[in-house]
Amino acid sequence: MTELTIASAADAWAAAQRTRRKPLAASTIATYCDAWRSFASWAQREGRHTVADIAAADLGAWIDSLKGMADGTVLTYGHGALAICKFLADRGYLRCDLALIRLHLRDALPRAYASRAPDVPDLRHLVSFYDGELPPGEPGSRAERDRLNMLRNAALLHTLFSTGARISEVLSLNADDVRADDGSILPRAFVVGKGQRRRAVFLRAHAQRAILRYLHARHASFPHAEALFISHGPRGAGGRLGRIAAWEIVTSAAYRVADQIEREGRIREARALRSVTPHTFRHFVATWLLNEGAQLSEVSAILGHANTRITEQYYARHTDERLQELHDQFAPDPES
């Protein structure tokens, strides 16, 4: 049997997934491939090049190297990498014992989080982190790439903040999905989420302005780019922005804002910001809407949940807090 490189293993697994009668969702396949690419980069630094080189403790050591990632993301990455390892073991590419890989991975992974949304920091200051605009540079120059990156990053944060959509849904948008015939930005677009459910996501004025600035600025350099959010080079110029790059855009901004407010003495707020990922915007939008009085069914529709039971289970704590406020305000007192 020919040896399979670690870098190509995810492509082999994804191709096999797509031939199954009931394959995993496209977003799940993409996430697991991102996880494996992260592991492959770590493995290359450790001198591992083929799947046969993988040792039992490697996945656990890779998980330990993922500093700064939220626990939920680390768990997802671990599960994705293990799924690909099982595929490789079933086909005889993996020489070490899969059970030992599971053992080391289980020890390294964080404890599974409860099925409740975490408390989230106020993201209203974070969303404007990239809002400044750098001066234009020559097409293809580093200065112009930096300007386009900043405008794209601003549009990405504003879109996440406005829609509460999953990062995979946001990155799947094409420019024509959000652009009207006259070039203006539409107040809503449509995405296909989990379970292939199609729904509207809503772009408020601040997101429309950020997207319009970005698309207008990039037109001269990338007039035919299809995706709404793209890479500007030097590698992959014009291609759709990947999940890892998007994650880094969000977390880099969160860490820098956290550093700033920590210097102001707001230690707890800074700690919360350092746990922010693209998915935190989704939690923020949901909890904000619920606290403002939106119905569970309405929030469920905005998030694209299969039914309201999922929304109720995940955000029960926040609705309980609102009910307590309501009770404190209107419940009768014995002496009144």
Summary of the structure (lengths in Angstrom):
residues: 336
radius of gyration: 22.1
end to end distance: 83.8
largest distance: 84.2
contacts: 1011
relative contact order: 0.10
helix: 59%
strand: 5%
